[in-house]
Amino acid sequence: MQGTVLDFSIQANQGFISADNGKRYEFTGSDWNLATAPEAGNRVDFDTDGSKAFAIYADPTSSQKIKATKSRVTAGILAILLGNVGVHYFYLGAWGWGLICILFCWTYIPAIVALVFGVHYLVISDEVFQVKLKKKPEPLDILW
């Protein structure tokens, strides 16, 4: 059966799916079989036992993809080329670290750290990178 995730609460570890037949089904986090966390609007394929959904997977007929908010390749290249002044931090929303890089750019420490971060951004997968970005970085969060 196919449907759309209506809501999911991480605290309660419960959510609801609206099936294409018009019925709503409850599910728990342990029923979720996708690499990304459940979000409202996700198209899914699932089985039911009457009122509960289980064995939840991505809907294979859906053209829905994970929306990329920022590019890991762009972040990696910015870190390698302009990391000494923290441009990659500004790009990713961690502007507090960007300011610290500007203050200490004369020490070359930000450039060395940015080189490591740049290589890291380039070798991790897009899914892992997007999951880290979904945590809404604060100004002084390190996006490792």
Contact map, one row per residue, 1 for C-alpha under 8 A:
111000000000000000110000000000000000000000001110000000000000000000000000000000000000000000000000000000000000000000000000000000000000000000000000
111100000000000000110000000000000000000000111100000000000010000000000000000000000000000000000000000000000000000000000000000000000000000000000000
111110000000000011110000000000000000000000111100000000000000000000000000000000000000000000000000000000000000000000000000000000000000000000000000
011111000000000011110000000000000000000111110000000000000000000000000000000000000000000000000000000000000000000000000000000000000000000000000000
001111110000001111000000000000000000011111110000000000000000000000000000000000000000000000000000000000000000000000000000000000000000000000000000
000111110000001111000000000000000000001110000000000000000000000000000000000000000000000000000000000000000000000000000000000000000000000000000000
000011111000001110000000000000000000001100000000000000000000000000000000000000000000000000000000000000000000000000000000000000000000000000000000
000011111100111100000000000000000000011100000000000000000000000000000000000000000000000000000000000000000000000000000000000000000000000000000000
000000111111111000000000000000000000000000000000000000000000000000000000000000000000000000000000000000000000000000000000000000000000000000000000
000000011111110000000000000000000000000000000000000000000000000000000000000000000000000000000000000000000000000000000000000000000000000000000000
000000001111100000000000000000000000000000000000000000000000000000000000000000000000000000000000000000000000000000000000000000000000000000000000
000000001111110000000000000000000000000000000000000000000000000000000000000000000000000000000000000000000000000000000000000000000000000000000000
000000011111111000000000000110000000000000000000000000000000000000000000000000000000000000000000000000000000000000000000000000000000000000000000
000000011101111100000000011110000000000000000000000000000000000000000000000000000000000000000000000000000000000000000000000000000000000000000000
000011111000111110000000011110000000000000000000000000000000000000000000000000000000000000000000000000000000000000000000000000000000000000000000
000011110000011111000001111000000000000000000000000000000000000000000000000000000000000000000000000000000000000000000000000000000000000000000000
001111100000001111100001111000000000000000000000000010000000000000000000000000000000000000000000000000000000000000000000000000000000000000000000
001111000000000111110111100000000000000000000000000000000000000000000000000000000000000000000000000000000000000000000000000000000000000000000000
111100000000000011111111100000000000000000000000000000000000000000000000000000000000000000000000000000000000000000000000000000000000000000000000
111100000000000001111110000000000000000000000000000000000000000000000000000000000000000000000000000000000000000000000000000000000000000000000000
000000000000000000111110000000000000000000000000000000000000000000000000000000000000000000000000000000000000000000000000000000000000000000000000
000000000000000001111111000000000000000000000000000000000000000000000000000000000000000000000000000000000000000000000000000000000000000000000000
000000000000000001111111100000000000000000000000000000000000000000000000000000000000000000000000000000000000000000000000000000000000000000000000
000000000000000111100111110000000000000000000000001000000000000000000000000000000000000000000000000000000000000000000000000000000000000000000000
000000000000000111100011111000000000000000000001001110000000000000000000000000000000000000000000000000000000000000000000000000000000000000000000
000000000000011110000001111100000000000000000000001110000000000000000000000000000000000000000000000000000000000000000000000000000000000000000000
000000000000011110000000111110100000000000000000000111000000000000000000000000000000000000000000000000000000000000000000000000000000000000000000
000000000000111000000000011111110000000000000000000000000000000000000000000000000000000000000000000000000000000000000000000000000000000000000000
000000000000111000000000001111110000000000000000000000000000000000000000000000000000000000000000000000000000000000000000000000000000000000000000
000000000000000000000000000111111000000000000000000000000000000000000000000000000000000000000000000000000000000000000000000000000000000000000000
000000000000000000000000001111111000000000000000000011110000000000000000000000000000000000000000000000000000000000000000000000000000000000000000
000000000000000000000000000111111100010000000000000001111000000000000000000000000000000000000000000000000000000000000000000000000000000000000000
000000000000000000000000000001111110000000000000000000111000000000000000000000000000000000000000000000000000000000000000000000000000000000000000
000000000000000000000000000000011111100000000000000000011100000000000000000000000000000000000000000000000000000000000000000000000000000000000000
000000000000000000000000000000001111100000000000000000000000000000000000000000000000000000000000000000000000000000000000000000000000000000000000
000000000000000000000000000000000111110000000000000000000000000000000000000000000000000000000000000000000000000000000000000000100010000000000000
000000000000000000000000000000000111111000000000000000000000000000000000000000000000000000000000000000000000000000000000000000000000000000000000
000010010000000000000000000000010001111101000000000000000000000000000000000000000000000000000000000000000000000000000000000000000000000000000000
000011110000000000000000000000000000111111000000000000000000000000000000000000000000000000000000000000000000000000000000000000000000000000000000
000111110000000000000000000000000000011111000000000000000000000000000000000000000000000000000000000000000000000000000000000000000000000000000000
000111000000000000000000000000000000001111100000000000000000000000000000000000000000000000000000000000000000000000000000000000000000000000000000
000110000000000000000000000000000000011111110000000000000100000100000000000000000000000000000000000000000000000000000000000000000000000000000000
011110000000000000000000000000000000000011111000000000000110010100000000000000000000000000000000000000000000000000000000000000000000000000000000
011110000000000000000000000000000000000001111100000000011110000000000000000000000000000000000000000000000000000000000000000000000000000000000000
111000000000000000000000000000000000000000111110000000011111000000000000000000000000000000000000000000000000000000000000000000000000000000000000
111000000000000000000000000000000000000000011111000011111000000000000000000000000000000000000000000000000000000000000000000000000000000000000000
100000000000000000000000000000000000000000001111100011110000000000000000000000000000000000000000000000000000000000000000000000000000000000000000
000000000000000000000000100000000000000000000111111111000000000000000000000000000000000000000000000000000000000000000000000000000000000000000000
000000000000000000000000000000000000000000000011111111000000000000000000000000000000000000000000000000000000000000000000000000000000000000000000
000000000000000000000000000000000000000000000001111100000000000000000000000000000000000000000000000000000000000000000000000000000000000000000000
000000000000000000000001110000000000000000000001111110000000000000000000000000000000000000000000000000000000000000000000000000000000000000000000
000000000000000000000000111000000000000000000001111111000000000000000000000000000000000000000000000000000000000000000000000000000000000000000000
000000000000000010000000111000100000000000000111101111110000000000000000000000000000000000000000000000000000000000000000000000000000000000000000
000000000000000000000000001000110000000000000111100111110000000000000000000000000000000000000000000000000000000000000000000000000000000000000000
000000000000000000000000000000111000000000000110000011111000000000000000000000000000000000000000000000000000000000000000000000000000000000000000
000000000000000000000000000000111100000000011110000011111100000000000000000000000000000000000000000000000000000000000000000000000000000000000000
000000000000000000000000000000011100000000011100000000111110000000000000000000000000000000000000000000000000000000000000000000000000000000000000
000000000000000000000000000000000100000001111000000000011111000000000000000000000000000000000000000000000000000000000000000000000000000000000000
010000000000000000000000000000000000000000111000000000001111110000000000000000000000000000000000000000000000000000000000000000000000000000000000
000000000000000000000000000000000000000000001000000000000111111000000000000000000000000000000000000000000000000000000000000000000000000000000000
000000000000000000000000000000000000000000000000000000000011111000000000000000000000000000000000000000000000000000000000000000000000000000000000
000000000000000000000000000000000000000000100000000000000011111100000000000000000000000000000000000000000000000000000000000000000000000000000000
000000000000000000000000000000000000000000000000000000000001111110000000000000000000000000000000000000000000000000000000000000000000000000000000
000000000000000000000000000000000000000001100000000000000000011111000000000000000000000000000000000000000000000000000000000000000000000000000000
000000000000000000000000000000000000000000000000000000000000001111100000000000000000000000000000000000000000000000000000000000000000000000000000
000000000000000000000000000000000000000000000000000000000000000111110000000000000000000000000000000000000000000000000000000000000000000000000000
000000000000000000000000000000000000000000000000000000000000000011111000000000000000000000000000000000000000000000000000000000000000000000000000
000000000000000000000000000000000000000000000000000000000000000001111110000000000000000000000000000000000000000000000000000000000100000000000000
000000000000000000000000000000000000000000000000000000000000000000111110000000000000000000000000000000000000000000000000000000000100000000000000
000000000000000000000000000000000000000000000000000000000000000000011111011000000000000000010000000000000000000000000000000000000100100000000000
000000000000000000000000000000000000000000000000000000000000000000011111111000000000000000000000000000000000000000000000000000000000000000000000
000000000000000000000000000000000000000000000000000000000000000000000111111100000000000000000000000000000000000000000000110001001000000000000000
000000000000000000000000000000000000000000000000000000000000000000000011111110000000000000000000000000000000000000000000110000000000000000000000
000000000000000000000000000000000000000000000000000000000000000000000111111111000000000000000000000000000000000000000000000000000000000000000000
000000000000000000000000000000000000000000000000000000000000000000000111111111100000000100110000000000000000000000000100100000000000000000000000
000000000000000000000000000000000000000000000000000000000000000000000001111111110000000100000000000000000000000000001111110000000000000000000000
000000000000000000000000000000000000000000000000000000000000000000000000111111111000000000000000000000000000000000000100000000000000000000000000
000000000000000000000000000000000000000000000000000000000000000000000000011111111110001100000000000000000000000000000100000000000000000000000000
000000000000000000000000000000000000000000000000000000000000000000000000001111111111011100000000000000000000000001101100000000000000000000000000
000000000000000000000000000000000000000000000000000000000000000000000000000111111110000000000000000000000000001001101110000000000000000000000000
000000000000000000000000000000000000000000000000000000000000000000000000000011111110000000000000000000000000000000000000000000000000000000000000
000000000000000000000000000000000000000000000000000000000000000000000000000001111111111100000000000000000000001000000000000000000000000000000000
000000000000000000000000000000000000000000000000000000000000000000000000000001111111111100000000000010000000011011100000000000000000000000000000
000000000000000000000000000000000000000000000000000000000000000000000000000000100111111000000000000011001001111101000000000000000000000000000000
000000000000000000000000000000000000000000000000000000000000000000000000000000000111111000000000011011001000011000000000000000000000000000000000
000000000000000000000000000000000000000000000000000000000000000000000000000000100111111111000000111111000000010001000000000000000000000000000000
000000000000000000000000000000000000000000000000000000000000000000000000000001100111111111100000010000000000000000000000000000000000000000000000
000000000000000000000000000000000000000000000000000000000000000000000000001101100110011111110000010000000000000000000000000000000000000000000000
000000000000000000000000000000000000000000000000000000000000000000000000000000000000011111111110110000000000000000000000000000000000000000000000
000000000000000000000000000000000000000000000000000000000000000000000000000000000000011111111110010000000000000000000000000000000000000000000000
000000000000000000000000000000000000000000000000000000000000000000000000001000000000001111111100000000000000000000000000000000000000000000000000
000000000000000000000000000000000000000000000000000000000000000000000100001000000000000111111110000000000000000000000000000000000000100010000000
000000000000000000000000000000000000000000000000000000000000000000000000000000000000000011111110000000000000000000000000000000000000000011100000
000000000000000000000000000000000000000000000000000000000000000000000000000000000000000011111111110000000000000000000000000000000000000011111100
000000000000000000000000000000000000000000000000000000000000000000000000000000000000000011011111111000000000000000000000000000000000000000110000
000000000000000000000000000000000000000000000000000000000000000000000000000000000000000000000111111100000000000000000000000000000000000000110000
000000000000000000000000000000000000000000000000000000000000000000000000000000000000010010000111111110000000000000000000000000000000000000111100
000000000000000000000000000000000000000000000000000000000000000000000000000000000000111111000111111111000000000000000000000000000000000000000000
000000000000000000000000000000000000000000000000000000000000000000000000000000000000110000000011111111100000000000000000000000000000000000000000
000000000000000000000000000000000000000000000000000000000000000000000000000000000000010000000001111111110000000000000000000000000000000000000000
000000000000000000000000000000000000000000000000000000000000000000000000000000000011110000000000111111111000010000000000000000000000000000000000
000000000000000000000000000000000000000000000000000000000000000000000000000000000001110000000000011111111000000000000000000000000000000000000000
000000000000000000000000000000000000000000000000000000000000000000000000000000000000000000000000001111111100000000000000000000000000000000000000
000000000000000000000000000000000000000000000000000000000000000000000000000000000000000000000000000111111111110000000000000000000000000000000000
000000000000000000000000000000000000000000000000000000000000000000000000000000000001100000000000000011111111111000000000000000000000000000000000
000000000000000000000000000000000000000000000000000000000000000000000000000000000000000000000000000000111111000000000000000000000000000000000000
000000000000000000000000000000000000000000000000000000000000000000000000000000000000000000000000000000011111110000000000000000000000000000000000
000000000000000000000000000000000000000000000000000000000000000000000000000000000001000000000000000000011111111100000000000000000000000000000000
000000000000000000000000000000000000000000000000000000000000000000000000000000000001000000000000000000011011111110000000000000000000000000000000
000000000000000000000000000000000000000000000000000000000000000000000000000000000011110000000000000010011011111111000000000000000000000000000000
000000000000000000000000000000000000000000000000000000000000000000000000000000010111100000000000000000001001111111100000000000000000000000000000
000000000000000000000000000000000000000000000000000000000000000000000000000000000001000000000000000000000001111111110000000000000000000000000000
000000000000000000000000000000000000000000000000000000000000000000000000000000000010000000000000000000000000111111111000000000000000000000000000
000000000000000000000000000000000000000000000000000000000000000000000000000000110011010000000000000000000000011111111100000000000000000000000000
000000000000000000000000000000000000000000000000000000000000000000000000000000110010000000000000000000000000001111111110000000000000000000000000
000000000000000000000000000000000000000000000000000000000000000000000000000000000000000000000000000000000000000111111111000000000000000000000000
000000000000000000000000000000000000000000000000000000000000000000000000000100110000000000000000000000000000000011111111100000000000000000000001
000000000000000000000000000000000000000000000000000000000000000000000000001111110000000000000000000000000000000001111111110000000000000000000000
000000000000000000000000000000000000000000000000000000000000000000000000000100010000000000000000000000000000000000111111111000000000000000000000
000000000000000000000000000000000000000000000000000000000000000000000000000100000000000000000000000000000000000000011111111100000000000000000001
000000000000000000000000000000000000000000000000000000000000000000000001101100000000000000000000000000000000000000001111111100001000000000000000
000000000000000000000000000000000000000000000000000000000000000000000001100100000000000000000000000000000000000000000111111100000000000000000000
000000000000000000000000000000000000000000000000000000000000000000000000000000000000000000000000000000000000000000000011111110000000000000000000
000000000000000000000000000000000000000000000000000000000000000000000000000000000000000000000000000000000000000000000001111111011000000000000000
000000000000000000000000000000000000000000000000000000000000000000000000000000000000000000000000000000000000000000000000001111111000000000000000
000000000000000000000000000000000000000000000000000000000000000000000001000000000000000000000000000000000000000000000000000111111100000000000000
000000000000000000000000000000000001000000000000000000000000000000000000000000000000000000000000000000000000000000000000000011111110000000000000
000000000000000000000000000000000000000000000000000000000000000000000000000000000000000000000000000000000000000000000000000111111111000000000000
000000000000000000000000000000000000000000000000000000000000000000000001000000000000000000000000000000000000000000000000100111111111100000000000
000000000000000000000000000000000000000000000000000000000000000000011100000000000000000000000000000000000000000000000000000001111111110000000000
000000000000000000000000000000000001000000000000000000000000000000000000000000000000000000000000000000000000000000000000000000111111111000000000
000000000000000000000000000000000000000000000000000000000000000000000000000000000000000000000000000000000000000000000000000000011111111000000011
000000000000000000000000000000000000000000000000000000000000000000000100000000000000000000010000000000000000000000000000000000001111111110000010
000000000000000000000000000000000000000000000000000000000000000000000000000000000000000000000000000000000000000000000000000000000111111110000000
000000000000000000000000000000000000000000000000000000000000000000000000000000000000000000000000000000000000000000000000000000000011111110000000
000000000000000000000000000000000000000000000000000000000000000000000000000000000000000000000000000000000000000000000000000000000000111111000000
000000000000000000000000000000000000000000000000000000000000000000000000000000000000000000011100000000000000000000000000000000000000111111111110
000000000000000000000000000000000000000000000000000000000000000000000000000000000000000000001100000000000000000000000000000000000000000111111000
000000000000000000000000000000000000000000000000000000000000000000000000000000000000000000001111100000000000000000000000000000000000000011111000
000000000000000000000000000000000000000000000000000000000000000000000000000000000000000000000111100000000000000000000000000000000000000011111100
000000000000000000000000000000000000000000000000000000000000000000000000000000000000000000000100100000000000000000000000000000000000000011111110
000000000000000000000000000000000000000000000000000000000000000000000000000000000000000000000100100000000000000000000000000000000000000010011111
000000000000000000000000000000000000000000000000000000000000000000000000000000000000000000000000000000000000000000000000000000000001100010001111
000000000000000000000000000000000000000000000000000000000000000000000000000000000000000000000000000000000000000000001001000000000001000000000111
